[in-house]
Amino acid sequence: MAMTAAADVPMPDLFAAEQVITCRDDRVGLRAVIAIDDTTLGPGFGGVRWRHYPSTAAAVAEAQRLARAMTLKHALAELPYGGAKSVLLADRPLPDEGSPARTALMSRYGDFIARTGGAYVPGVDMGTTMTDMQAIRDAGARAFCDDVDPGPYTATGVYAAMRAGVRHALGRDMDGVRVVVQGAGHVGANLARYAARDGARVVVADVDADRARSVAEEVGGSVTDPLSAPTAECDVFAPCAVARVVTADVVAGMRAKVVAGAANDTLDSPFVAELLRRAGITYVPDFIANAGGVIQVHAGQVGWSEEELAARLERIGDRVTAVLEDASAAGVTPVEAALQVAERTLRR
Ligand SMILES: NC(=O)c1ccc[n+]([C@@H]2O[C@H](COP(=O)([O-])OP(=O)(O)OC[C@H]3O[C@@H](n4cnc5c(N)ncnc54)[C@H](O)[C@@H]3O)[C@@H](O)[C@H]2O)c1
């Protein structure tokens, strides 16, 4: 995810989402935007992001874009949730976690969320924590705040997606496949472990050199520098760090045959999907591959056993196979094929 403020943007079409709600309370320093993209499949579930935005328009645009992505993610993961997201505008330094000022702000935000009558269900996203969700819940709103790190579940789903991509593109299993993992964090480190366990040759890139080295040593792999990771010599590039790393320039120099990772918004623009297709590189859409975290949240809500959860995570691989086959048959990008599946699910 981009950590810098997005460039300023024009105010988006507010009617592109089912509902866009602004919330303000100067007494606690709250300014927020809730975007509920689509509730066809259920209540709009999506995290609360807290960061600085250059303008209200930029905040609304990000909330709407991320809410749409959640709609697609839930539809493709066959989860009974709609898509939503909210952003808190960090106009001044954030109160410390657990401080009375932060609790007051989150509690007030919980009042606003409760007013949606359950149409918006928040969870943790960049800048917010389980403690924040608890304060929102204490104010009477529904919020997902199980104290479980979703990273390993997301990694399990991404790995199922990667195996499906490799099978489709290269007709082989993971033994001996060269995988570059960009970002050795909660998802990437686990992904590296899973791939290495199956005999893949793993290369790790992270801006935190110590972290990259330690994960590489653990999995018997090697390290490459973060800047050249997307174009490194390999079979699979797995972006698990920041957004929009696959640009037109990267595609021109890319040597991987498969791109499969966790990073939301992996592609710099929709057209990059077409460039990848033309270059013969199989792109596994991020919003299918990285659904393991939300699947785990749902498992906690409905009480799935670990076995049931594991089976649901593996199903991500089946979905990837179906989408890649559809895309090949129709001569379209996997993103287009996936959007068609989502549209069919939403119109059912
Ligand atoms: N955690 C989840 O369950 C989950 C679910 C869906 C999507 N995602 C997405 O997956 C990605 C990884 O998530 P995470 O939870 O592992 O994050 P994380 O913060 O735990 O790890 C990210 C890692 O990337 C490294 N990094 C940052 N910038 C980098 C760069 N330019 N090049 C190389 N390394 C860089 C960081 O040092 C860190 O080690 C994010 O884009 C996130 O939005 C995560």
The ligand as a Gaussian input file, in Angstrom:
#p B3LYP/6-31G(d) Opt

LIG

0 1
 N       -2.021000      -9.162000       5.978000
 C       -3.051000      -9.605000       5.271000
 O       -3.785000     -10.505000       5.706000
 C       -3.330000      -9.034000       3.903000
 C       -4.559000      -9.318000       3.288000
 C       -4.802000      -8.819000       2.001000
 C       -3.835000      -8.047000       1.381000
 N       -2.670000      -7.776000       2.020000
 C       -1.664000      -6.967000       1.319000
 O       -0.462000      -7.718000       1.222000
 C        0.672000      -6.869000       1.356000
 C        1.547000      -7.375000       2.483000
 O        0.805000      -7.377000       3.675000
 P        1.511000      -7.725000       5.068000
 O        0.425000      -7.829000       6.064000
 O        2.466000      -8.854000       4.868000
 O        2.317000      -6.386000       5.311000
 P        3.580000      -6.196000       6.296000
 O        3.595000      -4.759000       6.612000
 O        3.584000      -7.206000       7.383000
 O        4.833000      -6.556000       5.350000
 C        5.202000      -5.775000       4.260000
 C        6.701000      -5.960000       4.074000
 O        7.068000      -5.284000       2.863000
 C        8.273000      -4.581000       3.110000
 N        8.339000      -3.501000       2.123000
 C        7.757000      -2.284000       2.167000
 N        8.030000      -1.611000       1.041000
 C        8.777000      -2.428000       0.272000
 C        9.354000      -2.317000      -1.021000
 N        9.198000      -1.211000      -1.757000
 N       10.062000      -3.363000      -1.507000
 C       10.222000      -4.491000      -0.770000
 N        9.707000      -4.643000       0.463000
 C        8.988000      -3.633000       0.964000
 C        8.192000      -4.149000       4.543000
 O        9.483000      -3.891000       5.060000
 C        7.544000      -5.376000       5.190000
 O        8.500000      -6.332000       5.585000
 C        0.113000      -5.471000       1.570000
 O        0.046000      -4.830000       0.318000
 C       -1.287000      -5.718000       2.082000
 O       -2.178000      -4.672000       1.746000
 C       -2.390000      -8.263000       3.261000

